[in-house]
Amino acid sequence: MPNTTPEKRLFLKERELGALLEITQAINHDPTEASLYKIFQFTLLGQLNIRRLVLFVKEEQQWLCVVSFGAGLTDFRKVPLPAAILDNCTGQPCSLRSFQGLGKEWEPLETSIPVVQNGEVLAYVFSGNVHDDYVSEEATKFLQTLSNILIGAIQNRRLARQRVADAAMRKEIEIAQEVQTMLFPRKLPNDAHVAVQASYVPHTAVGGDYYDVVDLDANRFLFCVADVSGKGVAASLLMSNFQAGLRTLLRQQADLATVAQELNNLIFRNAGGDKFITVFFGLYDRRTRVLEYVNAGHNDPLLIPDAGPVQLLKEGSIMLGVMDELPMLKVGRITVPPRALLLSYTDGLTEVFDANHEEFGEEGVLRVLHHNRYAPLATVHRELLREIEAFNTNGTRFADDVTILSCRFK
C-alpha cells in the first residue's frame, strides 16, 4: 500500500486478518446464507471501514441483490445489473467511472469487483466511499479474495444441499420403480384357450403406464391396459392406488360396469380432477368365448379375426378421474372368433413421428400386424418395437411410455 508508514501497513494487515478470521469462523459455524451475507456486510464495515457496499449474486441464472448498505444508496433489490457491467467487467475489478450512462443510482459506488470461479462470474461486489486508509489496488484484491471465500462457501453449501436432494430423489425413484415392478403380473395366461403377452418400455425411470391380468375363476380372467396423465413418482403412486382398488373390487366379484364406476370415483377423490387415467378393461370367458369390455378414453384395441375386417373396441365412457360419475357408461360385448388376435396398447406406440412429422399411428400398427399376423406374440411385440424405433426420428428415445398387451384366442 503506497505512501503509508510501516505501522499503518501493519495496522491495515491486522484489519484484513481480522476480517478474514470473522468470515472463516462464520463459515465454520454453518449459519444460513442470509446470516453469512449479514456477517460479510458487518465485517467489511467494522474491520475494513467500507461505508457503501452492494453485492449481487447469480442464483439460477438470475442476478439478485443480497447485500446493500450505505448512506444515500438506492434499494438495489429493484435495480437490474447493467448490461455494460455484465459484458465488460468479467475478470478484473473495474472503475464504475469508466462506464457511461449507468444511471444516478450507481453514482455513489466507485468499484465493481467480479467474483469468478471456474471461468464464470458468480457475483459482483460494488464498493463506494471506502475509507482513505483503505484505498489501493492491493486492498481491492483482498476484497476480491474475501468475496471469493464467501461465495465459494455458499456455492459449496448449495452443492451439498443439491447432493442430498438428488440422493433423496434417487431413493424415491428407486422405491417407485420397485413399487411399479410389483404392480405388473408375474405370470400371464398361456393355455389351450388363449395366450397373453405384454411388453413395457418406460420413457423415464418411472413411467405412467400399467397393465394387469387377473384370473377370476377357472374360466374367466380380466386384463387391462392403462395410462395415467403425467409421469414419475406421482403417476406411479396413483397407479398403485388404482391397482389396489381394482384388486379389491375383483375380490368382491363386482361386474365390469361397477369396476369402472368405482375406480373412477376412487381416482377422482384422490387426484381431485388434476390427474386422470385412460384404461381399457377386458373380461374374457374361455367357456363362452365372450369378451366384455369397457374403453375409458383409451386407444381403441384392435381385434383382428382370422378372416374379415378389423374391429375397434370403442364402447365405454370417458377417462377415469375427470368427473365423479362416468357419463353414458356402456359395456361392450362381443363373441371372439377362433384364431383372433387382440392388441391393446398405450398411445406411446402410435404417437411416434418421423423426420417429416408423419405419425406412425394406427395404420403403422396394422401394417406390422399384417406381416406378422401368425407369428408368436413375443415376435409380434418385438417387431412393433423395432418398427417404431426405425420410424422414430429419435431412435429408442420415445416421447412416451410404450405398453403392448396382446391376446391370441385359440
Secondary structure as GFF3:
##gff-version 3
##sequence-region A 1 410
A	DSSP	alpha_helix	6	28	.	.	.	ID=ss1
A	DSSP	alpha_helix	33	47	.	.	.	ID=ss2
A	DSSP	beta_strand	50	59	.	.	.	ID=ss3
A	DSSP	beta_strand	62	69	.	.	.	ID=ss4
A	DSSP	three_ten_helix	76	78	.	.	.	ID=ss5
A	DSSP	alpha_helix	83	88	.	.	.	ID=ss6
A	DSSP	beta_strand	94	95	.	.	.	ID=ss7
A	DSSP	three_ten_helix	96	98	.	.	.	ID=ss8
A	DSSP	three_ten_helix	104	106	.	.	.	ID=ss9
A	DSSP	beta_strand	111	117	.	.	.	ID=ss10
A	DSSP	beta_strand	120	130	.	.	.	ID=ss11
A	DSSP	three_ten_helix	132	134	.	.	.	ID=ss12
A	DSSP	alpha_helix	137	183	.	.	.	ID=ss13
A	DSSP	beta_strand	194	201	.	.	.	ID=ss14
A	DSSP	beta_strand	209	215	.	.	.	ID=ss15
A	DSSP	beta_strand	220	228	.	.	.	ID=ss16
A	DSSP	alpha_helix	232	251	.	.	.	ID=ss17
A	DSSP	alpha_helix	256	271	.	.	.	ID=ss18
A	DSSP	beta_strand	277	285	.	.	.	ID=ss19
A	DSSP	beta_strand	290	296	.	.	.	ID=ss20
A	DSSP	beta_strand	302	304	.	.	.	ID=ss21
A	DSSP	beta_strand	311	312	.	.	.	ID=ss22
A	DSSP	beta_strand	316	317	.	.	.	ID=ss23
A	DSSP	beta_strand	332	335	.	.	.	ID=ss24
A	DSSP	beta_strand	341	345	.	.	.	ID=ss25
A	DSSP	alpha_helix	361	371	.	.	.	ID=ss26
A	DSSP	alpha_helix	377	391	.	.	.	ID=ss27
A	DSSP	beta_strand	402	409	.	.	.	ID=ss28
###
